[in-house]
């Protein structure tokens, strides 16, 4: 066989193998991000110009999250937060709007004590998405009702729903302790 014939066979084989390797790497990255972020992966892809842009954003969130000092709560703090949540729930009966505002404040305080920055809601959501992507829709919905209630536009049913939504993230933040470390995406 001549050198030209060998090159004509080897070069396409090498190119195909390289394409398979790149495709496999991208697929694995895609699956890791999808598994890690859950529904937040799909939401981010829908809001981005392309899947690659969305995956870049999610990878950046992961990198930022990894630089944060997220820590579990000591048992005394967990007990205190649990008592405070019970108090907020009891408050709902007589003052539902106040209870929703207090639930929001309690969740933000819990996030802060765990090590999450709490200055900006959008950044909170991005930071939480890395380990709590499956409960973020609860947090968004509760936050939306909280905003409505500051203008006294939320119905009692919306306020009740907000408490349920806040509770979902609250429970996860309280009990998770940050121990769920995923493979790096």
SETIVO-130036 format. One record per residue: x, y, z of N, C-alpha, C in turn; residue in one letter. Coordinates in nm, 4 decimals. Layout:
% residues N
X, Y, Z, X, Y, Z, X, Y, Z, a $
...
END
This chain:
% residues 185
0.0847, -0.1170, 0.0000, 0.0000, 0.0000, 0.0000, 0.0895, 0.1237, 0.0000, x $
0.0505, 0.2217, -0.0750, 0.1320, 0.3426, -0.0839, 0.1054, 0.4337, 0.0357, x $
0.1958, 0.5261, 0.0564, 0.1839, 0.6224, 0.1662, 0.0577, 0.7056, 0.1502, x $
0.0286, 0.7463, 0.0286, -0.0920, 0.8255, 0.0015, -0.2181, 0.7500, 0.0382, x $
-0.2242, 0.6227, 0.0088, -0.3412, 0.5405, 0.0415, -0.3546, 0.5248, 0.1926, x $
-0.2423, 0.5006, 0.2606, -0.2444, 0.4896, 0.4064, -0.2936, 0.6187, 0.4709, x $
-0.2437, 0.7308, 0.4228, -0.2878, 0.8605, 0.4766, -0.4362, 0.8833, 0.4483, x $
-0.4823, 0.8423, 0.3330, -0.6233, 0.8576, 0.2971, -0.7131, 0.7748, 0.3891, x $
-0.6605, 0.6695, 0.4447, -0.7372, 0.5858, 0.5379, -0.7203, 0.6355, 0.6815, x $
-0.5984, 0.6652, 0.7206, -0.5674, 0.7007, 0.8597, -0.6256, 0.8362, 0.8983, x $
-0.6118, 0.9352, 0.8140, -0.6594, 1.0704, 0.8485, -0.8094, 1.0715, 0.8755, x $
-0.8950, 1.0167, 0.7898, -1.0386, 1.0161, 0.8229, -1.0702, 0.9389, 0.9513, x $
-0.9979, 0.8284, 0.9743, -1.0205, 0.7512, 1.0966, -0.9855, 0.8354, 1.2189, x $
-0.8738, 0.9056, 1.2155, -0.8322, 0.9916, 1.3261, -0.9334, 1.1042, 1.3467, x $
-0.9815, 1.1632, 1.2392, -1.0797, 1.2721, 1.2493, -1.2095, 1.2196, 1.3115, x $
-1.2557, 1.1047, 1.2674, -1.3788, 1.0465, 1.3224, -1.3609, 1.0154, 1.4708, x $
-1.2479, 0.9578, 1.5087, -1.2219, 0.9289, 1.6496, -1.2174, 1.0563, 1.7333, x $
-1.1570, 1.1612, 1.6795, -1.1524, 1.2896, 1.7508, -1.2929, 1.3464, 1.7678, x $
-1.3750, 1.3384, 1.6651, -1.5132, 1.3870, 1.6741, -1.5933, 1.3071, 1.7773, x $
-1.5720, 1.1775, 1.7799, -1.6400, 1.0938, 1.8790, -1.5956, 1.1325, 2.0198, x $
-1.4678, 1.1573, 2.0386, -1.4168, 1.1966, 2.1706, -1.4761, 1.3300, 2.2146, x $
-1.4821, 1.4275, 2.1254, -1.5389, 1.5587, 2.1575, -1.6878, 1.5449, 2.1892, x $
-1.7601, 1.4700, 2.1072, -1.9030, 1.4508, 2.1300, -1.9286, 1.3815, 2.2636, x $
-1.8474, 1.2827, 2.2970, -1.8625, 1.2120, 2.4245, -1.8382, 1.3059, 2.5421, x $
-1.7355, 1.3873, 2.5311, -1.7032, 1.4824, 2.6372, -1.8176, 1.5816, 2.6575, x $
-1.8708, 1.6341, 2.5488, -1.9822, 1.7291, 2.5578, -2.1065, 1.6626, 2.6156, x $
-2.1323, 1.5395, 2.5754, -2.2493, 1.4681, 2.6269, -2.2364, 1.4443, 2.7769, x $
-2.1189, 1.4035, 2.8204, -2.0966, 1.3785, 2.9631, -2.1136, 1.5084, 3.0423, x $
-2.0578, 1.6173, 2.9912, -2.0723, 1.7478, 3.0588, -2.2193, 1.7857, 3.0670, x $
-2.2898, 1.7687, 2.9563, -2.4330, 1.7994, 2.9491, -2.5090, 1.7192, 3.0556, x $
-2.4823, 1.5887, 3.0637, -2.5516, 1.5030, 3.1604, -2.5195, 1.5413, 3.3042, x $
-2.3939, 1.5733, 3.3320, -2.3563, 1.6133, 3.4685, -2.4293, 1.7401, 3.5099, x $
-2.4313, 1.8381, 3.4211, -2.5004, 1.9631, 3.4529, -2.6499, 1.9392, 3.4701, x $
-2.7075, 1.8607, 3.3826, -2.8513, 1.8325, 3.3900, -2.8850, 1.7599, 3.5207, x $
-2.8020, 1.6633, 3.5581, -2.8244, 1.5903, 3.6834, -2.8065, 1.6817, 3.8043, x $
-2.7068, 1.7669, 3.8012, -2.6769, 1.8522, 3.9155, -2.7820, 1.9614, 3.9344, x $
-2.8243, 2.0237, 3.8255, -2.9130, 2.1391, 3.8359, -3.0611, 2.1037, 3.8253, x $
-3.0931, 1.9843, 3.7801, -3.2336, 1.9439, 3.7703, -3.3133, 2.0389, 3.6834, x $
-3.4318, 2.0792, 3.7294, -3.5179, 2.1665, 3.6487, -3.4527, 2.3019, 3.6171, x $
-3.3592, 2.3426, 3.6985, -3.2909, 2.4701, 3.6745, -3.2085, 2.4637, 3.5453, x $
-3.1616, 2.3449, 3.5094, -3.0884, 2.3286, 3.3828, -3.1802, 2.3681, 3.2667, x $
-3.3000, 2.3107, 3.2637, -3.3929, 2.3392, 3.1543, -3.4332, 2.4862, 3.1525, x $
-3.4573, 2.5439, 3.2685, -3.4947, 2.6852, 3.2774, -3.3825, 2.7728, 3.2218, x $
-3.2595, 2.7408, 3.2552, -3.1454, 2.8201, 3.2088, -3.1273, 2.8057, 3.0577, x $
-3.1439, 2.6848, 3.0070, -3.1322, 2.6629, 2.8619, -3.2408, 2.7415, 2.7880, x $
-3.3635, 2.7390, 2.8409, -3.4738, 2.8123, 2.7773, -3.4471, 2.9627, 2.7729, x $
-3.3793, 3.0143, 2.8746, -3.3545, 3.1578, 2.8817, -3.2270, 3.2034, 2.8120, x $
-3.1499, 3.1091, 2.7612, -3.0212, 3.1438, 2.6990, -3.0334, 3.1429, 2.5472, x $
-2.9351, 3.2043, 2.4826, -2.9324, 3.2057, 2.3364, -2.9025, 3.0678, 2.2789, x $
-2.8268, 2.9875, 2.3521, -2.7932, 2.8531, 2.3064, -2.7682, 2.7645, 2.4270, x $
-2.7696, 2.6341, 2.4026, -2.7415, 2.5402, 2.5106, -2.5992, 2.5592, 2.5620, x $
-2.5068, 2.5895, 2.4703, -2.3687, 2.6104, 2.5128, -2.3560, 2.7316, 2.6047, x $
-2.4280, 2.8401, 2.5727, -2.4270, 2.9583, 2.6588, -2.4833, 2.9237, 2.7973, x $
-2.5922, 2.8485, 2.7969, -2.6538, 2.8091, 2.9239, -2.5584, 2.7224, 3.0054, x $
-2.4932, 2.6292, 2.9403, -2.4011, 2.5412, 3.0117, -2.2794, 2.6173, 3.0624, x $
-2.2382, 2.7186, 2.9878, -2.1284, 2.8043, 3.0358, -2.1718, 2.8790, 3.1621, x $
-2.2960, 2.9289, 3.1598, -2.3504, 2.9994, 3.2764, -2.3577, 2.9056, 3.3973, x $
-2.4063, 2.7847, 3.3764, -2.4170, 2.6886, 3.4866, -2.2797, 2.6491, 3.5403, x $
-2.1837, 2.6344, 3.4510, -2.0472, 2.6030, 3.4951, -1.9898, 2.7194, 3.5765, x $
-2.0200, 2.8427, 3.5342, -1.9734, 2.9601, 3.6095, -2.0399, 2.9653, 3.7471, x $
-2.1677, 2.9294, 3.7531, -2.2359, 2.9240, 3.8835, -2.1676, 2.8227, 3.9752, x $
-2.1328, 2.7083, 3.9177, -2.0672, 2.6040, 3.9962, -1.9339, 2.6543, 4.0492, x $
-1.8590, 2.7205, 3.9635, -1.7278, 2.7724, 4.0043, -1.7439, 2.8758, 4.1164, x $
-1.8407, 2.9666, 4.1017, -1.8645, 3.0673, 4.2057, -1.9079, 2.9992, 4.3357, x $
-1.9993, 2.9051, 4.3243, -2.0495, 2.8346, 4.4418, -1.9354, 2.7641, 4.5152, x $
-1.8467, 2.7031, 4.4388, -1.7345, 2.6320, 4.5002, -1.6403, 2.7265, 4.5741, x $
-1.6421, 2.8542, 4.5375, -1.5556, 2.9511, 4.6062, -1.6207, 3.0056, 4.7340, x $
-1.7502, 2.9794, 4.7515, -1.8200, 3.0251, 4.8712, -1.7908, 2.9310, 4.9876, x $
-1.8050, 2.9825, 5.1069, -1.7838, 2.9009, 5.2268, -1.9198, 2.8531, 5.2784, x $
-1.9815, 2.7602, 5.2045, -2.1107, 2.7050, 5.2442, -2.0838, 2.5988, 5.3508, x $
-2.1537, 2.6138, 5.4603, -2.1260, 2.5243, 5.5735, -2.2556, 2.4745, 5.6361, x $
-2.2491, 2.3605, 5.7012, -2.3664, 2.3119, 5.7741, -2.3883, 2.3966, 5.8990, x $
-2.5100, 2.3948, 5.9462, -2.5405, 2.4666, 6.0694, -2.5108, 2.3783, 6.1895, x $
-2.4630, 2.4376, 6.2967, -2.4525, 2.3609, 6.4217, -2.5928, 2.3199, 6.4670, x $
-2.6033, 2.2123, 6.5412, -2.7354, 2.1617, 6.5807, -2.8159, 2.2645, 6.6595, x $
-2.7491, 2.3454, 6.7402, -2.8208, 2.4493, 6.8162, -2.8859, 2.5507, 6.7240, x $
-2.8166, 2.5887, 6.6201, -2.8727, 2.6841, 6.5235, -2.9883, 2.6202, 6.4470, x $
-2.9736, 2.4923, 6.4113, -3.0844, 2.4234, 6.3422, -3.2087, 2.4204, 6.4307, x $
-3.1898, 2.3921, 6.5577, -3.3037, 2.3882, 6.6502, -3.3680, 2.5259, 6.6631, x $
-3.2846, 2.6302, 6.6715, -3.3371, 2.7665, 6.6825, -3.4178, 2.8031, 6.5582, x $
-3.3641, 2.7709, 6.4402, -3.4365, 2.7998, 6.3161, -3.5676, 2.7221, 6.3093, x $
-3.5671, 2.5986, 6.3521, -3.6908, 2.5182, 6.3518, -3.7963, 2.5826, 6.4425, x $
-3.7541, 2.6300, 6.5582, -3.8484, 2.6980, 6.6496, -3.9008, 2.8270, 6.5867, x $
-3.8101, 2.9022, 6.5232, -3.8526, 3.0266, 6.4591, -3.9514, 2.9989, 6.3460, x $
-3.9296, 2.8905, 6.2714, -4.0231, 2.8583, 6.1641, -4.1609, 2.8250, 6.2214, x $
-4.1640, 2.7495, 6.3303, -4.2909, 2.7168, 6.3946, -4.3628, 2.8441, 6.4363, x $
-4.2895, 2.9389, 6.4887, -4.3471, 3.0666, 6.5295, -4.4041, 3.1431, 6.4094, x $
-4.3316, 3.1422, 6.2980, -4.3791, 3.2104, 6.1763, -4.5067, 3.1434, 6.1260, x $
-4.5114, 3.0118, 6.1290, -4.6325, 2.9416, 6.0857, -4.7516, 2.9765, 6.1742, x $
-4.7281, 2.9851, 6.3043, -4.8367, 3.0211, 6.3958, -4.8837, 3.1634, 6.3712, x $
-4.7931, 3.2502, 6.3362, -4.8265, 3.3902, 6.3061, -4.9203, 3.4007, 6.1856, x $
-4.9115, 3.3036, 6.0947, -4.9905, 3.3086, 5.9717, -5.1402, 3.3175, 5.9993, x $
-5.1864, 3.2547, 6.1052, -5.3297, 3.2519, 6.1363, -5.3852, 3.3933, 6.1543, x $
-5.3144, 3.4766, 6.2273, -5.3651, 3.6113, 6.2574, -5.3121, 3.7186, 6.1625, x $
-5.1915, 3.6991, 6.1112, -5.1285, 3.8021, 6.0270, -5.0567, 3.7355, 5.9088, x $
-5.1328, 3.6893, 5.8073, -5.0712, 3.6132, 5.6985, -4.9648, 3.6917, 5.6196, x $
-4.9886, 3.8187, 5.5921, -4.8878, 3.8966, 5.5174, -4.7585, 3.9094, 5.5982, x $
-4.7719, 3.9397, 5.7262, -4.6531, 3.9503, 5.8115, -4.5787, 3.8171, 5.8184, x $
-4.6544, 3.7088, 5.8248, -4.5920, 3.5767, 5.8321, -4.5112, 3.5476, 5.7051, x $
-4.5642, 3.5853, 5.5894, -4.4912, 3.5620, 5.4644, -4.3633, 3.6455, 5.4616, x $
-4.3727, 3.7712, 5.5053, -4.2520, 3.8558, 5.5113, -4.1502, 3.7967, 5.6088, x $
-4.2002, 3.7488, 5.7214, -4.1099, 3.6888, 5.8201, -4.0493, 3.5583, 5.7684, x $
-4.1284, 3.4823, 5.6930, -4.0750, 3.3586, 5.6338, -3.9636, 3.3922, 5.5360, x $
-3.9845, 3.4956, 5.4563, -3.8803, 3.5380, 5.3621, -3.7539, 3.5788, 5.4385, x $
-3.7712, 3.6588, 5.5416, -3.6562, 3.7023, 5.6214, -3.5852, 3.5846, 5.6867, x $
-3.6631, 3.4886, 5.7336, -3.6043, 3.3717, 5.7991, -3.5240, 3.2874, 5.6995, x $
-3.5772, 3.2697, 5.5793, -3.5053, 3.1927, 5.4765, -3.3763, 3.2651, 5.4384, x $
-3.3833, 3.3960, 5.4216, -3.2636, 3.4729, 5.3869, -3.1613, 3.4655, 5.5005, x $
-3.2073, 3.4737, 5.6247, -3.1168, 3.4628, 5.7392, -3.0502, 3.3252, 5.7431, x $
-3.1280, 3.2221, 5.7159, -3.0742, 3.0864, 5.7123, -2.9699, 3.0723, 5.6011, x $
-3.0009, 3.1275, 5.4840, -2.9033, 3.1233, 5.3741, -2.7745, 3.1930, 5.4161, x $
-2.7875, 3.3086, 5.4781, -2.6706, 3.3848, 5.5215, -2.5872, 3.3047, 5.6208, x $
-2.6541, 3.2444, 5.7189, -2.5819, 3.1666, 5.8192, -2.5149, 3.0426, 5.7600, x $
-2.5697, 2.9921, 5.6508, -2.5071, 2.8776, 5.5828, -2.3876, 2.9214, 5.4975, x $
-2.3790, 3.0542, 5.4676, -2.2653, 3.1041, 5.3904, -2.2995, 3.1566, 5.2528, x $
-2.4279, 3.1624, 5.2209, -2.4686, 3.2168, 5.0913, -2.4747, 3.3685, 5.0982, x $
-2.4244, 3.4384, 4.9959, -2.4440, 3.5837, 4.9900, -2.5941, 3.6124, 4.9735, x $
-2.6420, 3.7168, 5.0377, -2.7871, 3.7417, 5.0369, -2.8238, 3.8832, 4.9942, x $
-2.7332, 3.9544, 4.9292, -2.7603, 4.0936, 4.8931, -2.8590, 4.1084, 4.7780, x $
-2.8572, 4.0183, 4.6830, -2.9337, 4.0332, 4.5603, -3.0112, 3.9046, 4.5321, x $
-3.1433, 3.9156, 4.5122, -3.2266, 3.7976, 4.4919, -3.1802, 3.7152, 4.3718, x $
-3.1532, 3.7793, 4.2593, -3.1120, 3.7049, 4.1397, -2.9832, 3.6274, 4.1645, x $
-2.8903, 3.6880, 4.2369, -2.7661, 3.6173, 4.2686, -2.7917, 3.5055, 4.3692, x $
-2.8836, 3.5285, 4.4620, -2.9198, 3.4225, 4.5566, -2.9672, 3.3000, 4.4804, x $
-3.0546, 3.3231, 4.3826, -3.1103, 3.2124, 4.3046, -2.9986, 3.1388, 4.2310, x $
-2.9081, 3.2129, 4.1706, -2.7972, 3.1481, 4.0986, -2.7095, 3.0671, 4.1935, x $
-2.6796, 3.1242, 4.3099, -2.5953, 3.0528, 4.4066, -2.6659, 2.9282, 4.4608, x $
-2.7941, 2.9412, 4.4889, -2.8693, 2.8271, 4.5402, -2.8869, 2.7177, 4.4356, x $
-2.8889, 2.7575, 4.3085, -2.9181, 2.6615, 4.2018, -2.8188, 2.5471, 4.1958, x $
-2.6983, 2.5691, 4.2433, -2.5942, 2.4667, 4.2324, -2.6277, 2.3441, 4.3171, x $
-2.6797, 2.3642, 4.4359, -2.7131, 2.2503, 4.5218, -2.8624, 2.2359, 4.5484, x $
-2.9406, 2.3368, 4.5134, -3.0830, 2.3342, 4.5468, -3.1702, 2.3645, 4.4255, x $
-3.1259, 2.3233, 4.3086, -3.1977, 2.3520, 4.1841, -3.3387, 2.2960, 4.1807, x $
-3.3619, 2.1905, 4.2547, -3.4939, 2.1279, 4.2518, -3.5971, 2.2027, 4.3381, x $
-3.5531, 2.2923, 4.4240, -3.6481, 2.3680, 4.5065, -3.6524, 2.5162, 4.4697, x $
-3.5789, 2.5551, 4.3680, -3.5749, 2.6974, 4.3326, -3.7088, 2.7509, 4.2838, x $
-3.7862, 2.6692, 4.2134, -3.9168, 2.7174, 4.1685, -4.0047, 2.7526, 4.2891, x $
-3.9888, 2.6782, 4.3982, -4.0622, 2.7117, 4.5214, -4.0193, 2.8502, 4.5708, x $
-3.8891, 2.8721, 4.5731, -3.8379, 2.9995, 4.6235, -3.8825, 3.1158, 4.5344, x $
-3.8750, 3.0974, 4.4051, -3.9197, 3.2028, 4.3125, -4.0678, 3.2353, 4.3331, x $
-4.1499, 3.1314, 4.3440, -4.2940, 3.1522, 4.3622, -4.3225, 3.2237, 4.4945, x $
-4.2561, 3.1821, 4.6000, -4.2766, 3.2458, 4.7303, -4.2324, 3.3914, 4.7264, x $
-4.1196, 3.4164, 4.6644, -4.0674, 3.5529, 4.6552, -4.1628, 3.6429, 4.5764, x $
-4.2212, 3.5887, 4.4722, -4.3175, 3.6646, 4.3918, -4.4397, 3.7044, 4.4755, x $
-4.4905, 3.6102, 4.5529, -4.6054, 3.6401, 4.6393, -4.5650, 3.7389, 4.7478, x $
-4.4454, 3.7259, 4.8011, -4.3974, 3.8207, 4.9009, -4.3972, 3.9622, 4.8424, x $
-4.3514, 3.9743, 4.7186, -4.3544, 4.1060, 4.6531, -4.4975, 4.1570, 4.6377, x $
-4.5883, 4.0694, 4.5983, -4.7298, 4.1084, 4.5874, -4.7844, 4.1535, 4.7225, x $
-4.7478, 4.0819, 4.8263, -4.8032, 4.1131, 4.9579, -4.7511, 4.2451, 5.0137, x $
-4.6322, 4.2879, 4.9706, -4.5844, 4.4189, 5.0161, -4.6722, 4.5306, 4.9607, x $
-4.7415, 4.5016, 4.8512, -4.8359, 4.5984, 4.7909, -4.9800, 4.5638, 4.8297, x $
-4.9962, 4.4670, 4.9199, -5.1272, 4.4198, 4.9672, -5.2135, 4.3702, 4.8514, x $
-5.1505, 4.3012, 4.7569, -5.2212, 4.2492, 4.6393, -5.2312, 4.0971, 4.6391, x $
-5.1802, 4.0313, 4.7396, -5.1828, 3.8853, 4.7426, -5.3080, 3.8359, 4.8144, x $
-5.3669, 3.7316, 4.7597, -5.4825, 3.6696, 4.8253, -5.4332, 3.5810, 4.9393, x $
-5.5256, 3.5466, 5.0273, -5.4901, 3.4578, 5.1386, -5.4396, 3.3240, 5.0853, x $
-5.4995, 3.2747, 4.9780, -5.4546, 3.1475, 4.9195, -5.3132, 3.1601, 4.8632, x $
-5.2830, 3.2726, 4.8006, -5.1457, 3.2946, 4.7517, -5.0475, 3.3008, 4.8686, x $
-5.0876, 3.3672, 4.9753, -5.0012, 3.3759, 5.0938, -4.9780, 3.2378, 5.1544, x $
-5.0843, 3.1569, 5.1602, -5.0702, 3.0204, 5.2115, -4.9734, 2.9421, 5.1229, x $
-4.9886, 2.9564, 4.9915, -4.8987, 2.8892, 4.8988, -4.7546, 2.9341, 4.9171, x $
-4.7353, 3.0626, 4.9417, -4.6001, 3.1149, 4.9629, -4.5356, 3.0500, 5.0855, x $
-4.6139, 3.0315, 5.1894, -4.5593, 2.9660, 5.3101, -4.5155, 2.8234, 5.2777, x $
-4.5956, 2.7530, 5.1989, -4.5606, 2.6160, 5.1593, -4.4320, 2.6180, 5.0761, x $
-4.4227, 2.7145, 4.9847, -4.3035, 2.7250, 4.8994, -4.1795, 2.7603, 4.9816, x $
-4.1926, 2.8570, 5.0711, -4.0775, 2.8912, 5.1557, -4.0352, 2.7703, 5.2384, x $
-4.1337, 2.6952, 5.2851, -4.1033, 2.5789, 5.3690, -4.0185, 2.4767, 5.2934, x $
-4.0444, 2.4593, 5.1637, -3.9683, 2.3609, 5.0852, -3.8194, 2.3948, 5.0850, x $
-3.7859, 2.5208, 5.0564, -3.6448, 2.5597, 5.0563, -3.5896, 2.5634, 5.1984, x $
-3.6688, 2.6143, 5.2917, -3.6262, 2.6213, 5.4311, -3.5846, 2.4828, 5.4821, x $
-3.6710, 2.3839, 5.4604, -3.6401, 2.2481, 5.5068, -3.5124, 2.1954, 5.4429, x $
-3.4974, 2.2196, 5.3139, -3.3781, 2.1698, 5.2458, -3.2516, 2.2381, 5.2976, x $
-3.2573, 2.3688, 5.3167, -3.1406, 2.4407, 5.3685, -3.1105, 2.4001, 5.5130, x $
-3.2142, 2.3773, 5.5887, -3.1967, 2.3433, 5.7295, -3.1379, 2.2037, 5.7473, x $
-3.1852, 2.1088, 5.6702, -3.1433, 1.9704, 5.6903, -3.0269, 1.9278, 5.6021, x $
-3.0019, 1.9997, 5.4929, -2.9003, 1.9559, 5.3969, -2.7595, 1.9698, 5.4494, x $
-2.7322, 2.0700, 5.5241, -2.5987, 2.0853, 5.5793, -2.4884, 2.1017, 5.4762, x $
-2.5220, 2.1134, 5.3490, -2.4219, 2.1322, 5.2457, -2.3411, 2.0084, 5.2158, x $
-2.3833, 1.8952, 5.2696, -2.3051, 1.7742, 5.2545, -2.3127, 1.7093, 5.1179, x $
-2.4098, 1.7470, 5.0379, -2.4245, 1.6855, 4.9054, -2.3282, 1.7504, 4.8090, x $
-2.2176, 1.6911, 4.7939, -2.1190, 1.7430, 4.6979, -2.1293, 1.6601, 4.5718, x $
-2.1469, 1.7273, 4.4606, -2.1605, 1.6590, 4.3327, -2.0287, 1.6577, 4.2602, x $
-2.0191, 1.5705, 4.1640, -1.9002, 1.5689, 4.0781, -1.8929, 1.7024, 4.0052, x $
-1.7756, 1.7520, 3.9909, -1.7574, 1.8801, 3.9224, -1.8026, 1.8693, 3.7784, x $
-1.8749, 1.9713, 3.7356, -1.9250, 1.9724, 3.5974, -1.8220, 2.0320, 3.5041, x $
END
